[in-house]
Amino acid sequence: MRTGSEPATARSPLRMRRWLSLWGILWALFGLVAFSLTGRPGWAAACAVVLLLAILDLCVITYRMRQGPHYQPGRDIPPYEPDHGDGRPRPGPGADDRERNGGRAGPSSGRP
């Protein structure tokens, strides 16, 4: 169910995150090389940490983009219909066991 003020046609910002991650990788790599050559090991280590985080973020972004339109819809895929709160309960784990046991949780023993 939608609870915020987000638009109904919102799209995932993964493409923008990919470009920002690539930009961060370039700058962190530049800083790592520059600080290593000038003899600043603390700043070089900080740039190395930022570089690793940017590479990790790029891997996560790539994974999510490859999951398909459910997680990264394109412009040609309409947005999903939001939950309108019609009050129907959604079955959770073990719902079949509760129905068989007359509302009690747990596996059915086969006895009345």
Phi and psi in degrees as GROMACS dihedral restraints (atoms count N, CA, C in turn):
[ dihedral_restraints ]
;  ai    aj    ak    al  type     phi  dphi    fc
    3     4     5     6     1   -75.4    20    10
    4     5     6     7     1   127.9    20    10
    6     7     8     9     1  -120.1    20    10
    7     8     9    10     1   -14.9    20    10
    9    10    11    12     1  -101.1    20    10
   10    11    12    13     1  -165.4    20    10
   12    13    14    15     1  -104.2    20    10
   13    14    15    16     1    23.3    20    10
   15    16    17    18     1   -70.7    20    10
   16    17    18    19     1   149.8    20    10
   18    19    20    21     1   -70.4    20    10
   19    20    21    22     1   153.4    20    10
   21    22    23    24     1   -69.3    20    10
   22    23    24    25     1   -19.4    20    10
   24    25    26    27     1  -106.2    20    10
   25    26    27    28     1    26.0    20    10
   27    28    29    30     1   -65.0    20    10
   28    29    30    31     1   144.2    20    10
   30    31    32    33     1  -120.6    20    10
   31    32    33    34     1   159.0    20    10
   33    34    35    36     1   -75.2    20    10
   34    35    36    37     1   139.2    20    10
   36    37    38    39     1   -88.7    20    10
   37    38    39    40     1    31.1    20    10
   39    40    41    42     1   -65.7    20    10
   40    41    42    43     1   -34.3    20    10
   42    43    44    45     1   -65.5    20    10
   43    44    45    46     1   -42.2    20    10
   45    46    47    48     1   -65.7    20    10
   46    47    48    49     1   -40.9    20    10
   48    49    50    51     1   -62.7    20    10
   49    50    51    52     1   -34.9    20    10
   51    52    53    54     1   -62.7    20    10
   52    53    54    55     1   -46.9    20    10
   54    55    56    57     1   -66.7    20    10
   55    56    57    58     1   -38.8    20    10
   57    58    59    60     1   -66.9    20    10
   58    59    60    61     1   -35.3    20    10
   60    61    62    63     1   -67.0    20    10
   61    62    63    64     1   -42.3    20    10
   63    64    65    66     1   -63.3    20    10
   64    65    66    67     1   -40.3    20    10
   66    67    68    69     1   -62.4    20    10
   67    68    69    70     1   -42.2    20    10
   69    70    71    72     1   -65.4    20    10
   70    71    72    73     1   -37.3    20    10
   72    73    74    75     1   -63.7    20    10
   73    74    75    76     1   -43.3    20    10
   75    76    77    78     1   -62.3    20    10
   76    77    78    79     1   -47.3    20    10
   78    79    80    81     1   -68.4    20    10
   79    80    81    82     1   -39.2    20    10
   81    82    83    84     1   -66.7    20    10
   82    83    84    85     1   -38.8    20    10
   84    85    86    87     1   -65.2    20    10
   85    86    87    88     1   -42.6    20    10
   87    88    89    90     1   -61.1    20    10
   88    89    90    91     1   -45.9    20    10
   90    91    92    93     1   -64.4    20    10
   91    92    93    94     1   -39.5    20    10
   93    94    95    96     1   -61.1    20    10
   94    95    96    97     1   -46.6    20    10
   96    97    98    99     1   -67.3    20    10
   97    98    99   100     1   -44.8    20    10
   99   100   101   102     1   -64.4    20    10
  100   101   102   103     1   -45.8    20    10
  102   103   104   105     1   -71.8    20    10
  103   104   105   106     1   -29.6    20    10
  105   106   107   108     1   -67.6    20    10
  106   107   108   109     1   -40.4    20    10
  108   109   110   111     1   -71.7    20    10
  109   110   111   112     1   -28.9    20    10
  111   112   113   114     1   -91.8    20    10
  112   113   114   115     1     1.1    20    10
  114   115   116   117     1    79.8    20    10
  115   116   117   118     1    34.5    20    10
  117   118   119   120     1  -114.3    20    10
  118   119   120   121     1    82.2    20    10
  120   121   122   123     1   -66.0    20    10
  121   122   123   124     1   -31.4    20    10
  123   124   125   126     1   -65.0    20    10
  124   125   126   127     1   -47.0    20    10
  126   127   128   129     1   -68.7    20    10
  127   128   129   130     1   -34.9    20    10
  129   130   131   132     1   -64.6    20    10
  130   131   132   133     1   -39.2    20    10
  132   133   134   135     1   -66.2    20    10
  133   134   135   136     1   -39.7    20    10
  135   136   137   138     1   -62.8    20    10
  136   137   138   139     1   -42.2    20    10
  138   139   140   141     1   -66.3    20    10
  139   140   141   142     1   -33.9    20    10
  141   142   143   144     1   -66.3    20    10
  142   143   144   145     1   -39.4    20    10
  144   145   146   147     1   -65.0    20    10
  145   146   147   148     1   -44.4    20    10
  147   148   149   150     1   -62.6    20    10
  148   149   150   151     1   -38.7    20    10
  150   151   152   153     1   -62.3    20    10
  151   152   153   154     1   -45.3    20    10
  153   154   155   156     1   -63.4    20    10
  154   155   156   157     1   -41.0    20    10
  156   157   158   159     1   -65.2    20    10
  157   158   159   160     1   -39.7    20    10
  159   160   161   162     1   -67.0    20    10
  160   161   162   163     1   -38.3    20    10
  162   163   164   165     1   -66.8    20    10
  163   164   165   166     1   -42.0    20    10
  165   166   167   168     1   -62.0    20    10
  166   167   168   169     1   -43.2    20    10
  168   169   170   171     1   -62.3    20    10
  169   170   171   172     1   -40.3    20    10
  171   172   173   174     1   -63.6    20    10
  172   173   174   175     1   -37.4    20    10
  174   175   176   177     1   -65.4    20    10
  175   176   177   178     1   -42.1    20    10
  177   178   179   180     1   -65.0    20    10
  178   179   180   181     1   -42.4    20    10
  180   181   182   183     1   -62.3    20    10
  181   182   183   184     1   -45.7    20    10
  183   184   185   186     1   -62.1    20    10
  184   185   186   187     1   -41.8    20    10
  186   187   188   189     1   -60.5    20    10
  187   188   189   190     1   -46.0    20    10
  189   190   191   192     1   -69.1    20    10
  190   191   192   193     1   -35.0    20    10
  192   193   194   195     1   -68.7    20    10
  193   194   195   196     1   -30.7    20    10
  195   196   197   198     1   -81.3    20    10
  196   197   198   199     1    -5.3    20    10
  198   199   200   201     1   -73.9    20    10
  199   200   201   202     1   -12.4    20    10
  201   202   203   204     1   104.8    20    10
  202   203   204   205     1  -173.7    20    10
  204   205   206   207     1   -68.6    20    10
  205   206   207   208     1   -17.8    20    10
  207   208   209   210     1   -66.2    20    10
  208   209   210   211     1   -35.3    20    10
  210   211   212   213     1  -101.3    20    10
  211   212   213   214     1   -21.9    20    10
  213   214   215   216     1  -139.7    20    10
  214   215   216   217     1    77.2    20    10
  216   217   218   219     1   -69.2    20    10
  217   218   219   220     1   145.3    20    10
  219   220   221   222     1   -91.2    20    10
  220   221   222   223     1  -176.0    20    10
  222   223   224   225     1   -70.1    20    10
  223   224   225   226     1   -22.0    20    10
  225   226   227   228     1   -89.3    20    10
  226   227   228   229     1    -1.1    20    10
  228   229   230   231     1  -107.0    20    10
  229   230   231   232     1   122.6    20    10
  231   232   233   234     1   -68.3    20    10
  232   233   234   235     1   155.2    20    10
  234   235   236   237     1   -67.5    20    10
  235   236   237   238     1   155.5    20    10
  237   238   239   240     1   -71.6    20    10
  238   239   240   241     1   146.5    20    10
  240   241   242   243     1   -69.9    20    10
  241   242   243   244     1   124.8    20    10
  243   244   245   246     1   -73.1    20    10
  244   245   246   247     1   161.2    20    10
  246   247   248   249     1   -69.9    20    10
  247   248   249   250     1   124.9    20    10
  249   250   251   252     1   -90.7    20    10
  250   251   252   253     1     4.8    20    10
  252   253   254   255     1    67.3    20    10
  253   254   255   256     1    47.9    20    10
  255   256   257   258     1   -79.8    20    10
  256   257   258   259     1     0.9    20    10
  258   259   260   261     1    86.3    20    10
  259   260   261   262     1     1.6    20    10
  261   262   263   264     1   -75.2    20    10
  262   263   264   265     1   127.6    20    10
  264   265   266   267     1   -71.3    20    10
  265   266   267   268     1   144.2    20    10
  267   268   269   270     1   -95.4    20    10
  268   269   270   271     1   131.3    20    10
  270   271   272   273     1   -67.5    20    10
  271   272   273   274     1   135.8    20    10
  273   274   275   276     1  -104.1    20    10
  274   275   276   277     1  -172.6    20    10
  276   277   278   279     1   -64.9    20    10
  277   278   279   280     1   135.8    20    10
  279   280   281   282     1    81.4    20    10
  280   281   282   283     1    12.1    20    10
  282   283   284   285     1   -65.4    20    10
  283   284   285   286     1   -34.2    20    10
  285   286   287   288     1   -66.0    20    10
  286   287   288   289     1   -38.1    20    10
  288   289   290   291     1   -65.5    20    10
  289   290   291   292     1   -39.5    20    10
  291   292   293   294     1   -66.4    20    10
  292   293   294   295     1   -37.1    20    10
  294   295   296   297     1   -66.4    20    10
  295   296   297   298     1   -39.2    20    10
  297   298   299   300     1   -71.8    20    10
  298   299   300   301     1   -29.5    20    10
  300   301   302   303     1   -96.5    20    10
  301   302   303   304     1    14.8    20    10
  303   304   305   306     1    68.7    20    10
  304   305   306   307     1    35.4    20    10
  306   307   308   309     1    99.4    20    10
  307   308   309   310     1   -13.5    20    10
  309   310   311   312     1   -84.1    20    10
  310   311   312   313     1   142.6    20    10
  312   313   314   315     1   -81.8    20    10
  313   314   315   316     1   160.3    20    10
  315   316   317   318     1   110.9    20    10
  316   317   318   319     1   166.8    20    10
  318   319   320   321     1   -71.4    20    10
  319   320   321   322     1   149.7    20    10
  321   322   323   324     1   -78.3    20    10
  322   323   324   325     1   139.2    20    10
  324   325   326   327     1   -91.5    20    10
  325   326   327   328     1   -10.1    20    10
  327   328   329   330     1    87.7    20    10
  328   329   330   331     1    -4.8    20    10
  330   331   332   333     1  -102.4    20    10
  331   332   333   334     1   149.4    20    10
